Amino acid sequence: MHEANERALRKQLVQASHLCYQQGLLVALDGNLSVRLSGELILCTPAGCHKGMIEEDDLIVVDLQGKRLRGGGEPTSELAMHLACYRQRPDIRAVVHAHPPTCIAFTVAGVSMARCVLPEVVLTLGVVPTLDYDTTGTQALADRVGSAMLRHDAVMMDRHGAVCVGSSPLDAFCKLETMEHMAKIMKAARDLGQLRDLPAEESQALRSMGLKRYGGPPAALAMADQPGADLPEACTGCSGCTNPSDEGLAPTAGFSVARITNTEIIPWQRQALEREVRKAISEVLG
């Protein structure tokens, strides 16, 4: 590792840390970032540091076993999660873990973000899965994230935030920023009463094109020419309506009688469904 190259990577990691804070993707002492210096060396943020004020000299160099080699203080307490990503995929050059608030709200509400809604997100990320809950800082969580990164460049952890990987700290940050932007749009659409997915054929065409144009995890790239590429069934299947969606309302079905049997429907969904029922009955009765 040439000294000039390490200085450049230190600057990039600090820039990404500052951007995460400036964009409200983490607060206080939250989050941690890292970048690969070489095949065996990782540059990471230290434990207990404010990412909005971190400086290049604050960063720590560790090996792939997590041993501190250079720098003061201790490495981030979630270093194992970063190392799991690097071990699983040699192509990963940087890892960013932050707490994007709207994305986390989706996990707390139990609403999946693994949907094909925005074309640019399908092109570049595919879908963003939510991993089952594990205690922060544990090896169990690190292993869960590492395994998920075999197929994804961005994942949510239930109640605990996002992990994004990329070719550089800025690339990983951009994926994180894209996730939060998508979550805000999805929430706004749900608040307006309807979240419409892309048609299955369009989702598949976009994802195949995106993998070939922008790349992605090797396991996903291998599926670029397969039906559905690496997309989940939620994006490639359909329940029979013209708008495959498991939240919000589909287009008017033209029914005259309906019965709500799901007592766990949240209030806004019930109110919206009742409006559609009344509208459909009114149209039938003239």
Kinemage of the C-alpha trace (Angstrom):
@kinemage 1
@onewidth
@group {chain A} dominant
@subgroup {mainchain}
@vectorlist {calphas} color= white
{ca met a 1} P 0.000 0.000 0.000
{ca his a 2} L 1.589 3.232 -1.147
{ca glu a 3} L 1.420 6.098 1.339
{ca ala a 4} L -0.174 8.430 -1.225
{ca asn a 5} L -2.940 5.912 -1.897
{ca glu a 6} L -3.654 5.484 1.817
{ca arg a 7} L -3.864 9.262 2.249
{ca ala a 8} L -6.399 9.403 -0.599
{ca leu a 9} L -8.505 6.646 0.960
{ca arg a 10} L -8.403 8.346 4.360
{ca lys a 11} L -9.721 11.508 2.727
{ca gln a 12} L -12.497 9.553 0.958
{ca leu a 13} L -13.581 7.781 4.151
{ca val a 14} L -13.745 11.039 6.097
{ca gln a 15} L -15.713 12.685 3.274
{ca ala a 16} L -18.258 9.831 3.281
{ca ser a 17} L -18.523 10.032 7.087
{ca his a 18} L -19.257 13.754 6.940
{ca leu a 19} L -21.819 13.246 4.172
{ca cys a 20} L -23.655 10.609 6.218
{ca tyr a 21} L -24.013 13.075 9.077
{ca gln a 22} L -24.867 16.059 6.880
{ca gln a 23} L -27.643 14.102 5.147
{ca gly a 24} L -29.160 12.963 8.449
{ca leu a 25} L -28.342 9.300 7.828
{ca leu a 26} L -26.773 8.989 11.284
{ca val a 27} L -26.598 11.104 14.423
{ca ala a 28} L -24.404 11.473 17.514
{ca leu a 29} L -21.960 8.537 17.693
{ca asp a 30} L -24.010 6.259 15.408
{ca gly a 31} L -22.707 4.296 12.449
{ca asn a 32} L -19.347 3.108 11.203
{ca leu a 33} L -17.481 3.118 7.896
{ca ser a 34} L -14.496 1.306 6.438
{ca val a 35} L -12.475 0.951 3.251
{ca arg a 36} L -10.112 -1.780 2.055
{ca leu a 37} L -6.495 -0.602 1.919
{ca ser a 38} L -5.236 -3.882 0.463
{ca gly a 39} L -6.232 -7.540 0.398
{ca glu a 40} L -5.528 -7.903 4.126
{ca leu a 41} L -5.720 -4.378 5.546
{ca ile a 42} L -8.846 -2.366 6.414
{ca leu a 43} L -9.116 1.317 7.342
{ca cys a 44} L -12.078 1.985 9.663
{ca thr a 45} L -13.664 4.566 11.910
{ca pro a 46} L -12.921 4.253 15.645
{ca ala a 47} L -15.427 3.464 18.377
{ca gly a 48} L -17.256 6.392 19.959
{ca cys a 49} L -16.547 9.047 17.350
{ca his a 50} L -18.874 11.644 15.839
{ca lys a 51} L -18.941 11.076 12.068
{ca gly a 52} L -19.676 14.726 11.388
{ca met a 53} L -16.420 15.800 13.024
{ca ile a 54} L -14.086 12.870 12.364
{ca glu a 55} L -10.654 13.656 10.879
{ca glu a 56} L -8.209 11.607 8.814
{ca asp a 57} L -5.824 11.003 11.723
{ca asp a 58} L -8.653 9.491 13.797
{ca leu a 59} L -8.947 6.449 11.532
{ca ile a 60} L -7.611 3.012 12.500
{ca val a 61} L -5.928 0.289 10.423
{ca val a 62} L -6.845 -3.337 11.204
{ca asp a 63} L -6.292 -6.705 9.542
{ca leu a 64} L -9.001 -9.132 8.414
{ca gln a 65} L -8.937 -10.770 11.852
{ca gly a 66} L -9.793 -7.438 13.470
{ca lys a 67} L -6.380 -6.834 15.061
{ca arg a 68} L -5.516 -3.150 15.403
{ca leu a 69} L -2.240 -2.385 13.614
{ca arg a 70} L -2.128 1.403 13.546
{ca gly a 71} L -4.035 4.316 15.042
{ca gly a 72} L -5.206 5.376 18.480
{ca gly a 73} L -8.331 4.243 20.258
{ca glu a 74} L -10.316 1.109 19.469
{ca pro a 75} L -11.918 0.066 16.186
{ca thr a 76} L -15.669 0.350 15.842
{ca ser a 77} L -17.576 -2.140 17.983
{ca glu a 78} L -19.296 -3.391 14.812
{ca leu a 79} L -16.053 -4.190 13.005
{ca ala a 80} L -17.044 -7.875 12.720
{ca met a 81} L -19.885 -6.884 10.386
{ca his a 82} L -17.489 -5.059 8.071
{ca leu a 83} L -14.979 -7.902 8.098
{ca ala a 84} L -17.705 -10.429 7.262
{ca cys a 85} L -18.557 -8.421 4.143
{ca tyr a 86} L -14.926 -8.218 3.016
{ca arg a 87} L -14.347 -11.929 3.609
{ca gln a 88} L -17.434 -12.947 1.651
{ca arg a 89} L -16.678 -10.788 -1.393
{ca pro a 90} L -13.160 -9.763 -2.454
{ca asp a 91} L -14.720 -7.223 -4.863
{ca ile a 92} L -16.054 -5.113 -1.973
{ca arg a 93} L -13.844 -2.065 -1.407
{ca ala a 94} L -15.896 -0.120 1.152
{ca val a 95} L -18.643 -0.690 3.742
{ca val a 96} L -20.980 1.929 5.232
{ca his a 97} L -23.318 1.222 8.153
{ca ala a 98} L -25.707 4.026 9.119
{ca his a 99} L -29.165 4.603 10.587
{ca pro a 100} L -31.343 6.159 7.843
{ca pro a 101} L -34.517 7.088 9.754
{ca thr a 102} L -37.215 6.410 7.147
{ca cys a 103} L -35.671 3.077 6.210
{ca ile a 104} L -35.561 2.051 9.868
{ca ala a 105} L -39.179 3.131 10.312
{ca phe a 106} L -40.147 0.625 7.615
{ca thr a 107} L -38.484 -2.194 9.570
{ca val a 108} L -40.083 -1.116 12.868
{ca ala a 109} L -43.495 -1.054 11.151
{ca gly a 110} L -42.828 -4.474 9.650
{ca val a 111} L -43.212 -3.181 6.073
{ca ser a 112} L -40.886 -4.640 3.460
{ca met a 113} L -38.801 -2.401 1.202
{ca ala a 114} L -38.018 -5.356 -1.075
{ca arg a 115} L -40.315 -4.019 -3.785
{ca cys a 116} L -39.823 -2.970 -7.411
{ca val a 117} L -41.189 0.581 -7.333
{ca leu a 118} L -38.586 3.010 -8.721
{ca pro a 119} L -36.864 2.177 -12.046
{ca glu a 120} L -33.513 3.726 -11.074
{ca val a 121} L -33.390 1.671 -7.866
{ca val a 122} L -34.220 -1.585 -9.676
{ca leu a 123} L -31.446 -0.770 -12.158
{ca thr a 124} L -28.750 -0.109 -9.570
{ca leu a 125} L -29.735 -2.052 -6.435
{ca gly a 126} L -32.448 -4.518 -7.379
{ca val a 127} L -34.388 -4.831 -4.128
{ca val a 128} L -33.407 -4.041 -0.538
{ca pro a 129} L -34.195 -6.938 1.841
{ca thr a 130} L -34.684 -6.633 5.596
{ca leu a 131} L -32.693 -9.103 7.700
{ca asp a 132} L -34.153 -10.682 10.817
{ca tyr a 133} L -33.289 -9.047 14.120
{ca asp a 134} L -30.014 -9.870 15.890
{ca thr a 135} L -28.323 -8.036 18.742
{ca thr a 136} L -26.046 -5.250 17.548
{ca gly a 137} L -22.317 -5.897 17.667
{ca thr a 138} L -22.654 -9.687 17.797
{ca gln a 139} L -21.034 -12.246 15.542
{ca ala a 140} L -24.497 -13.594 14.744
{ca leu a 141} L -25.483 -10.272 13.192
{ca ala a 142} L -22.144 -10.011 11.386
{ca asp a 143} L -22.612 -13.479 9.866
{ca arg a 144} L -26.170 -12.654 8.814
{ca val a 145} L -25.044 -9.466 7.045
{ca gly a 146} L -22.056 -11.155 5.422
{ca ser a 147} L -24.237 -13.921 3.988
{ca ala a 148} L -26.772 -11.410 2.646
{ca met a 149} L -24.034 -9.498 0.839
{ca leu a 150} L -23.398 -12.502 -1.390
{ca arg a 151} L -26.546 -11.463 -3.284
{ca his a 152} L -27.002 -7.778 -2.421
{ca asp a 153} L -25.097 -4.485 -2.235
{ca ala a 154} L -27.533 -2.940 0.263
{ca val a 155} L -29.554 -4.470 3.106
{ca met a 156} L -31.635 -3.325 6.051
{ca met a 157} L -31.256 -4.829 9.519
{ca asp a 158} L -34.469 -5.008 11.519
{ca arg a 159} L -34.555 -1.937 13.821
{ca his a 160} L -30.830 -1.327 13.410
{ca gly a 161} L -30.190 0.456 10.139
{ca ala a 162} L -28.569 -0.166 6.786
{ca val a 163} L -25.375 -1.715 5.477
{ca cys a 164} L -24.190 -0.752 1.989
{ca val a 165} L -21.086 -1.898 0.143
{ca gly a 166} L -19.376 -0.513 -2.916
{ca ser a 167} L -16.288 0.134 -4.968
{ca ser a 168} L -15.406 3.173 -2.825
{ca pro a 169} L -16.696 4.981 0.271
{ca leu a 170} L -18.580 7.415 -1.971
{ca asp a 171} L -20.161 4.558 -3.940
{ca ala a 172} L -21.372 2.877 -0.748
{ca phe a 173} L -22.663 6.220 0.562
{ca cys a 174} L -24.594 6.849 -2.671
{ca lys a 175} L -26.359 3.500 -2.288
{ca leu a 176} L -27.276 4.420 1.274
{ca glu a 177} L -28.606 7.819 0.186
{ca thr a 178} L -30.603 6.160 -2.606
{ca met a 179} L -32.197 3.750 -0.112
{ca glu a 180} L -33.383 6.548 2.160
{ca his a 181} L -34.697 8.543 -0.810
{ca met a 182} L -36.639 5.471 -1.979
{ca ala a 183} L -38.054 4.921 1.510
{ca lys a 184} L -39.299 8.526 1.683
{ca ile a 185} L -41.056 8.172 -1.674
{ca met a 186} L -42.601 4.831 -0.706
{ca lys a 187} L -43.888 6.285 2.563
{ca ala a 188} L -45.341 9.306 0.780
{ca ala a 189} L -47.117 7.043 -1.711
{ca arg a 190} L -48.541 4.912 1.111
{ca asp a 191} L -49.721 8.053 2.899
{ca leu a 192} L -51.519 9.097 -0.303
{ca gly a 193} L -53.315 5.757 -0.296
{ca gln a 194} L -51.647 3.662 -2.981
{ca leu a 195} L -48.226 2.137 -3.599
{ca arg a 196} L -47.977 0.859 -7.168
{ca asp a 197} L -45.278 -1.613 -8.188
{ca leu a 198} L -43.657 -1.673 -11.599
{ca pro a 199} L -45.123 -4.299 -13.969
{ca ala a 200} L -43.329 -7.625 -13.587
{ca glu a 201} L -41.957 -7.652 -17.144
{ca glu a 202} L -40.553 -4.140 -16.791
{ca ser a 203} L -38.950 -4.972 -13.432
{ca gln a 204} L -37.203 -7.990 -14.915
{ca ala a 205} L -36.001 -6.083 -17.988
{ca leu a 206} L -34.676 -3.214 -15.861
{ca arg a 207} L -32.824 -5.468 -13.459
{ca ser a 208} L -31.187 -7.510 -16.209
{ca met a 209} L -30.121 -4.288 -17.935
{ca gly a 210} L -28.834 -2.808 -14.683
{ca leu a 211} L -26.693 -5.807 -13.776
{ca lys a 212} L -25.052 -5.752 -17.199
{ca arg a 213} L -24.595 -1.979 -17.241
{ca tyr a 214} L -23.674 -1.187 -13.626
{ca gly a 215} L -22.559 -4.537 -12.216
{ca gly a 216} L -23.426 -5.982 -8.840
{ca pro a 217} L -22.640 -8.923 -6.569
{ca pro a 218} L -21.042 -11.793 -8.537
{ca ala a 219} L -23.892 -14.131 -7.552
{ca ala a 220} L -26.422 -11.624 -8.916
{ca leu a 221} L -24.423 -11.015 -12.108
{ca ala a 222} L -24.534 -14.739 -12.817
{ca met a 223} L -28.346 -14.486 -12.937
{ca ala a 224} L -28.534 -11.468 -15.277
{ca asp a 225} L -29.838 -13.502 -18.237
{ca gln a 226} L -32.126 -15.778 -16.240
{ca pro a 227} L -35.891 -15.155 -16.084
{ca gly a 228} L -36.431 -12.610 -13.329
{ca ala a 229} L -32.677 -12.072 -12.893
{ca asp a 230} L -32.040 -11.872 -9.124
{ca leu a 231} L -35.412 -10.321 -8.244
{ca pro a 232} L -37.708 -11.881 -5.621
{ca glu a 233} L -41.166 -13.267 -6.391
{ca ala a 234} L -42.739 -10.017 -5.128
{ca cys a 235} L -41.347 -8.305 -8.237
{ca thr a 236} L -41.833 -11.088 -10.786
{ca gly a 237} L -45.173 -12.591 -9.760
{ca cys a 238} L -48.698 -11.210 -9.764
{ca ser a 239} L -51.806 -11.956 -7.734
{ca gly a 240} L -53.987 -11.497 -10.824
{ca cys a 241} L -54.706 -7.762 -10.635
{ca thr a 242} L -53.137 -5.116 -12.839
{ca asn a 243} L -51.177 -3.733 -9.906
{ca pro a 244} L -49.374 -6.453 -7.919
{ca ser a 245} L -49.101 -4.943 -4.452
{ca asp a 246} L -49.382 -6.288 -0.925
{ca glu a 247} L -49.957 -2.845 0.571
{ca gly a 248} L -52.257 -0.017 -0.438
{ca leu a 249} L -55.120 -0.523 -2.886
{ca ala a 250} L -55.250 -1.987 -6.364
{ca pro a 251} L -57.347 -0.309 -9.081
{ca thr a 252} L -61.138 -0.486 -8.723
{ca ala a 253} L -62.301 -4.076 -9.225
{ca gly a 254} L -65.933 -3.333 -10.007
{ca phe a 255} L -67.393 -5.421 -7.149
{ca ser a 256} L -70.731 -4.623 -5.540
{ca val a 257} L -70.314 -6.417 -2.191
{ca ala a 258} L -67.226 -6.920 -0.060
{ca arg a 259} L -66.457 -8.115 3.450
{ca ile a 260} L -63.367 -7.139 5.429
{ca thr a 261} L -62.105 -10.219 7.265
{ca asn a 262} L -58.633 -9.030 8.303
{ca thr a 263} L -59.082 -7.411 11.706
{ca glu a 264} L -55.421 -6.365 11.775
{ca ile a 265} L -55.707 -3.877 8.922
{ca ile a 266} L -54.242 -0.574 10.066
{ca pro a 267} L -56.693 2.383 10.243
{ca trp a 268} L -55.628 4.226 7.100
{ca gln a 269} L -55.839 1.033 5.034
{ca arg a 270} L -59.314 0.255 6.404
{ca gln a 271} L -60.541 3.789 5.693
{ca ala a 272} L -59.170 3.743 2.144
{ca leu a 273} L -60.662 0.308 1.468
{ca glu a 274} L -64.035 1.379 2.817
{ca arg a 275} L -64.005 4.394 0.493
{ca glu a 276} L -63.368 2.132 -2.481
{ca val a 277} L -66.129 -0.258 -1.399
{ca arg a 278} L -68.637 2.583 -1.085
{ca lys a 279} L -67.567 3.982 -4.447
{ca ala a 280} L -67.932 0.613 -6.177
{ca ile a 281} L -71.373 -0.005 -4.644
{ca ser a 282} L -72.506 3.495 -5.651
{ca glu a 283} L -71.403 2.891 -9.246
{ca val a 284} L -73.265 -0.429 -9.407
{ca leu a 285} L -76.457 1.035 -7.942
{ca gly a 286} L -76.292 4.054 -10.208
